[in-house]
Amino acid sequence: MIIKVNGKEQEIGKNEISVYELLMENNVGRPDMVSIQLNGKFVDKDELQTTLVKDKDEVDYLYFMGGG
């Protein structure tokens, strides 16, 4: 399947993958500090392992930085 991750096409060798598996496959460090949008909707942290990404879906990793 082909999906978009942060605007770039990515090929996955499966028909579907959980958001959590995608994070691990993309070596996302500190996944607890990342907010995920799937097709424009935020995914709750407690649903990362059960929410599936499918062909042509769009996933965005959003990192929020604190500062002052």
C-alpha positions as CSV (number, residue, x, y, z in Angstrom):
1,M,0.0,0.0,0.0
2,I,1.0,3.6,-0.5
3,I,0.4,6.2,2.2
4,K,1.6,9.7,2.9
5,V,3.6,10.5,6.0
6,N,4.2,14.2,6.7
7,G,3.4,14.9,3.0
8,K,5.8,12.3,1.5
9,E,4.7,9.0,-0.1
10,Q,5.7,5.9,1.7
11,E,5.3,2.3,0.5
12,I,4.3,-0.3,3.2
13,G,4.5,-4.0,2.4
14,K,1.2,-4.7,4.1
15,N,-2.5,-4.0,3.4
16,E,-2.9,-2.2,6.7
17,I,-0.7,-1.3,9.7
18,S,-1.5,0.2,13.1
19,V,-0.5,3.7,13.9
20,Y,1.8,2.3,16.6
21,E,3.5,-0.1,14.2
22,L,4.0,2.8,11.7
23,L,5.7,4.8,14.4
24,M,8.0,2.0,15.2
25,E,8.7,1.3,11.5
26,N,9.6,4.9,11.0
27,N,11.9,4.9,14.0
28,V,10.0,7.8,15.7
29,G,11.8,8.7,18.8
30,R,9.8,9.5,21.9
31,P,6.4,8.5,20.5
32,D,4.8,9.7,23.7
33,M,5.8,13.2,22.7
34,V,4.2,13.0,19.2
35,S,0.6,13.8,18.3
36,I,-0.7,11.9,15.4
37,Q,-3.2,13.0,12.8
38,L,-4.8,10.4,10.5
39,N,-6.6,11.9,7.6
40,G,-6.8,15.2,9.4
41,K,-8.2,13.8,12.7
42,F,-6.2,13.4,15.9
43,V,-5.7,9.8,17.1
44,D,-5.9,9.4,20.9
45,K,-2.8,8.0,22.5
46,D,-4.7,5.0,23.9
47,E,-5.9,4.1,20.4
48,L,-2.5,4.0,18.6
49,Q,-2.3,0.2,18.6
50,T,-5.9,-0.3,17.5
51,T,-6.2,2.4,14.9
52,L,-5.3,1.1,11.4
53,V,-3.7,3.0,8.5
54,K,-4.8,1.8,5.1
55,D,-3.9,2.5,1.5
56,K,-4.0,6.1,0.5
57,D,-4.3,7.4,4.1
58,E,-2.4,10.5,5.2
59,V,-0.6,10.5,8.5
60,D,1.1,13.5,10.1
61,Y,3.4,13.5,13.1
62,L,3.1,16.7,15.1
63,Y,5.9,17.5,17.6
64,F,5.0,20.2,20.1
65,M,8.0,22.1,21.5
66,G,7.9,24.1,24.7
67,G,9.8,27.2,25.2
68,G,9.7,30.8,26.2
